[in-house]
Amino acid sequence: MMHQKSRDEALAMATEMLELIESETLTVEQKKKIVADSVENFTNHVTKAILTHRKSVSTDFSVVEWEDEGAVFRDTMGDEYVDCLGGYGVYLLGHRHPNVVRAVEAQLKRYALHSQEMVDPLRGYLSKLVAAITPGDLQHSYLVNCGTEANEMALKLARLATGKKYFISMERGFHGKTMGSLSASGKSTFREPYSPLVPGFQHVPYGDADAVDQAIRMLIATGETVAGVIVEPIQGEGGVNIPPDDFLPRLREICDKYECLLIVDEVQTGMGRTGTMFGVDHWNVVPDIMTLGKAFGGGVMPIAAMVAKKKWWGKMEENPFLLGSSTFGGNPLCCAGAIAGIKTILEDNIPQMAKEKGDYIMQRLDEIRQQYPEVLVAVRGKGLLIGMEFANNSLGYTLAKMLFVKKILVGGTINNATVIRIEPPAVISYQQVDYVLACIEEGIAQLAKELKIAR
């Protein structure tokens, strides 16, 4: 007879877990237990591969994050790590920025989630604020929980608003892993297991406006219709790829010419990460639809948004739930966090901070590249979205592990460590930056030495 899971066992488990969560301090035994539990739980109840696939720490299961603040996180044993991964762009304001935490705590004392039926004011306040900070005449927001969901909404709205079908998307582009967003993404590793994907996506090389124009022209010539072009201002997951300066302005012209929508995915580049409030601001382009996520929640709350021009919103006025009806999208806690995050970004001029610190890091990294070109072949980025490209995957992977030993977390491009991303919070101190750069230089010098010996 199959073992029935006991209510008492589950209750005892939940009680024990909450004791750990609610403890202000932990005993040494408790700390060790959390580490052991984490490995066992990921192995048996999450996905064991997560333990072994992480680039920086795949050889060390003893590091379990437990606390964070500013530009650092601490493990259960109290060891402090400088965060140069930044949650792949989430922690622009650092970990648990007090302004954001204060707003969320204040809202939590009032009410946490919305009724689903009554009008919830925070969703309206945040949407108005988003309209005030985004470029041009972007006006209406649809609030969701994460970036891929925002991109799903963008693709749906483009088809709904235009009545057209096809999308042009980019090679090496990344828009998320739900079926629509994945169909727009341009990486075979993620796409192949789920074929056939949503039909109506044609991929072209990133940065090639002529290829976009030709793809649309050929689709129309063969009887198809094109709803939109979806693009990242700077490709993050694809390897921190920066397009030619005429690329986004030409995409705007092409979309206008063929009467299709320009959808710009600012999930990683938005909110000041690249040294301007939004990635498109580097090229003074106003998209028809913009998606936001990651840093949008102030580094505390999970929230994302699709923002669109009023002229494309008509079908939504006929039936506001036609596009979607996210249960938790735009909930009061997340909206409070996002509003506080935006206020902090504006008040502290976070885009300027990201630009200055990014320029400082890029200059030093380029000096290291010139010294060790056989290891570090390129450095590129804008603001605090920086990519270090290595001669091969093994060198990048090894450096990430070397840095982790020095208590620094960096980010490889998913499934490929040839490009290592540096995405620290804008609040990182120059003292922390100098430590990171010294460790990078030391690691690359060691790799260069080992290469020469091997040859």
N, C-alpha and C positions, 0 to 999 in steps of 0.2 A: 504494500500500500504506500502511496506517495506521501512523503512527509508534509504535514500541514504546517505552514509558517505560523508560529505562535504570536498572538497579539502581545503576550507578556514579554517575549523575546524582543520584539520590535520596540516596545515601549522602553525596555531597559536600554536598548541601543540608543534610542533618541535622547533619553535622559543623560546618558554618558557623553554623547556628542555635544549636547547643549552645555554641560558642565565645562567642557573644554572651551567652547565658544564664549561663554559668559565669564570665564575666569580672567581676572585682571593680571594675574601672574601664574606661571606654570612651574611645577616642580621638574627636576631633571628627568624623573621617570615619565611624567606626562609628555615632555618634549620628545623623548625617545619613542614613546608610544605613538605619537602623532606621525612621526616619520615612518615607523613600521606599518601603521595602519594605512598610510597613504600609498605605500608601495603595494600592499595587499589589495586595497580597494581598487586601485587603478588596474591591477592585474586581473582581478576577478569581476569587477563591476563597471569599469569604464572601458578603457582599451589599453592593453598592456603595451602596444606599440608606441603609445605616447611617451612612455618612460624611456624608450630607446631611440626615438626619432628626433628628440630635441637636440639642436646643433651644439649648444654650449655645454650642456650638462649630461650628455648621454652616458657618461661613464660614472656619474656620481648621483646616486639616488638619495643621498642623505640630506640634500638641500630642499627643504620644503618651505615655501614662502609663508610668512605668518603676520608680518607687520610692514607698514610702509609710510613714508612721508617724504615730501619734497622730491628729490631726484634719486632716492634710495629705497630699497626694500630690505627687510631683514628676514632671515630664516628662523626656524624654531629655536635654534641655539643662540640667537642674537647676533650672528655674523651679518655685517652690512655690505650690501652690493650696490654699486653705482649702476643705475638703469639707463643704458644707452640704446635699449630696444624700444622702450616707451610704449609697450603694448602695441607695437606696429602703428603708432600714431595716436593712441588713446590718451597718453599722459602728457599732453602739451603743457598743461598747467601744473604738472607734477602729480604726485600721489596725495590724495585726500587734501586738496587745497582747502584751507579753513573757510574761505568765502562760500565755496560750493557745499561743503559739509554742513555749514550753519544753515543755509537755505533749505537743504533737504531735511535736516532735523526739525526745523520750524514747521515745514509742511507735514512731516510725519506726525507731529503733535496735533495737527488739525484733521486731516484725513489722507489716506495713503493712495487709494485707487478710486477711480471715478465710477459712478453708478451705471454707466453705459447709456442711460436714457436722458438724464438731465444735462444741461449745458455746463461744462466744466471750464471755469474761467482761465486756468493756467495754460490750457491748450491755445486759447485765443491770445493771451498775452505773449506767449513764446512765438506764435506765428507772426504776430505784428512786429516783434523785435527782429525776427529773421528777415522779414520784408525790408526792415530799416537798414540792415547791414549787407544784404546781398546786392550784387551789381544790377544796374539798369532797372527794368520794370518787373523783375521777379516779385510776385505778390502773394500767391497762395501756397500754403504748406500742407502736406499730408504727413503726419508724424507717426513713426513706426519704431521698431525696437533695435534694428541693426542695419548695416549698410546694404547687405544683399536684398533685404526686404524693401529698402528705399529704391534700389535699382529695379526691382520687380515692378514697383508702382510706376516708375518712370517709363518703363517699356510699355506697360498697359495703358498709361495715359496717352503716350504717343500714338498708339494704334486707335485708341478711343477718339482722340481729338482730331486726327487727320483722316480716319477711315482708310488708311493705307497699311501695308503689311510688312515690308522688308526692313531690316536694319543693317547698317554698315558698322562693323566693329573692328577692333584692331588686333593684329598679331601680337602676342605677349600681353594683351590687355587682361585685366583682372577686375571683375565686378561682383564676385561672390560665387556661392556654390549651390544655391537653389536653382531650379531648372531653367528659368528664364535668364537669370544672371549668368549662369554657367554657359548657356547657349551664346551669350554675348562675349564671354571670356575667350581668350585666344591661346590657351595652353593645353596641348593634347593630353598631358598627364592627368589633368582633372576631368577632361571631357570624355575620353574614350570609354571608361567603364559604364557610362550612362547613355550611350547612343541607342536609339535615335533621340536627339535633343529637340527642343522646340524649333520647328522649321522657320525659315525666313531670316537667317543671319548669314551675311557674307563678310569674310574677314579680309582685311588689306594690311599692308605693312604700316606700322606706326610711323607717323611723321611724314608720310607721303600723301600730300593733298591731291596730287594728280590721280593717284590710284583710287582715292575716294570718289572723285569726280567721274572717273571712267566706270567704276563699279555701278554707280547710280545710273549713269547714262545707259549702260548696257542692260540693266534690269528694266528700265523704262522702255528701251527699244524692243525688248522681248516680251512686253506685255505685263510686267510686274509693276507694283507700286512701292514706294519707299517711305516709311513712316519717320525714320530718323537715323542719325549718326550718333553712336555712343562712344565716348572717349574720356580718358583720364588726362588732365593737363600735363602731368608728369606721371609716368608709369612707376608705381611703387613696387609691387610684387614682381613685375616684369624685369626689374633690375635697375631701378632709378634711372629711367630713360627720359631725357629732356628733348622735346621736339625742336625742329628749326623754328625760328622766330615768326616765320610767316604761316606756320601750320594752322594754328587755331583761328587767326583772322581769316584765312582762306576757307576753313571749314564753315565759318559763319556765312561767308559769301556763297559757298556751294549750297548750303542748306536753304538759304534765301532763294537762290536761283531755281532749285528743284522743288521748293515748297515742302520741305521736310524739316523735322525738328532737330536742333542741336542739343544733345543730352550730355552734360558734363558731369562726370563722376568725381566729386570732391570729397569722397569719404575719407581718404587719407591726406589729401593736400589742403583741405579746408580748415578754417578757423585760425589761420596764422602760421601754420606749420612751415610754409615755404618762404616766409619773409614778407608776404602780402596776405591780406585777410583771406583771399581765395587764390587758388592757382591761376585761374583765368585772368586775374588782375595784372599778372606780369605782361599780358598781351592785350589788355583792355577789351576783352571779348565778353559779351553778354549772351549766355546760352538761353534756350527756350525753357529748359528744365535743368535743375542742378540737384544733385543728391549729396547729403551730408551724413556723417556718422562719426565713429571713433571719438575724436576730441570734442564733438558737439555736446556731450554730456558732462563736460568739465572734468573728465577723468574720474568721475564718481558714479555716474548713472548711465545705464545702457539706453541710448536713444538715438534715433536717426531721423532724417527728414527728406522728403522730396519737395522741392520748391519749384513752382512753375509760374509762367506769365498768365495774367488774367484771361487773355484771348484764347488759351487752350483749356480753360476750366469749364466751358459751357456744359458739357455732358454731365459734369459733376453736379451742376445746379438742377438738372432734371432728376437725378437719382444719386444722392451723396454716397450711397453704399455700393454703387456699381463697381467702383475701382477696388474697394476693399473695406474691411471692417475689423481692424486689428483690436483684439480684446484689450491689450495692454498698451497699445500705441498712444503716445501723448498722455500718459498717466501723470497725475499731479506731482509725484515725487521726482520723476525724470524731468518734467518741465521746469520744476524749481531749480534742479541742478543745472540744466542747460541755460536758464536765464542768468543764474549767478556766474556761470562760466563765461557767458558772453560779456557780462558787465566787467568781469576781471580782465578779459582779453582787451577790451576797449580802454579800461582805466589804466592798466599797466603797459599798454602798447606792446602786447605780446608779439605781433608780427615783426616789429622793429627789433625786439630782443632776439627773436629767432634769426633774423637776418644778420645781426652783428655777431652773434655767437657762431652761426653757420659759416660766415665768411672767415672767422678766426680759425675754426676747425679745418675748413677746406684748404686754407693757405698752408697750415702745418702739414696736413696729409699730402699735399702736393709736393712739399719739400721732401717728405719721406719717400714718395713715389719716385722722385728724381734720383734719390740716393739708392733705391733698391728696385729698379724697373723690372728686374727679372722675377720679382715676387708680386709687387703691386703694379699692375699695368695701367690702371686708370682711376681717377677720382672725379666724381661728378655729383651735382646736386644743387638745390636751392634752399636757402634757409637751413632748417634742421631736418631736412630729408636728404641724406647723403649716402652715396654708394661707393664702396671701395671694391674695385674689380681686381680679382687675383688671376694669376697666370693659369690656375686650374682649380677645380673644386676642392681638392685635397688641401691646398694651401689655405684657402679661406676657412675650411672646416677646422683645420688645426689651429689657426689663429683664434677663432671663436672659443675653442676649448682653452687655449693658453690664457686668454683674457679672463675667462671665467675663474680660473685658478687665482687670478689677481683680483677677484671680486668685482668683475665688470661684466655686465650682460649686454651682448650685442645681438643683432638679428640677421641671420642669413635669409636670402630669398628662399621661400618655401620650396623644398625639394631640390635646392641648388645653392651651395655656399660659395660659388664663384664670385657672386656679388654679396658682400656683407653690408647690411644697412646700419647706419648710425642715425638713430632717431631719439635723442634724449629729450627730456622735458625742457621747455624754454627757461625754466627756473633753475636749471643746473648752474652751479657756480663755476667761475673761471678756474678756481683751485681744483675742482673735480674734473673739469675739462682737461687741465694740464696733466693731471694724474693719468687720465685715460689715454691721452696722446703719447705720454712717455711710455706707457705699457704697450701701446700699439707699435711704437718705434722699436722698442726692445724686442717684441715678438717677431716683427718682420725682419729685423737684423739677424735674429737666431735662425729664422727660416732660410734667409739668404745664405747664411754660413753652412747650413745643412745641405742646401742645394749644391754648393760648390764642392763640398766633401763628396757628395754622391756622384758628381760628375768626374 
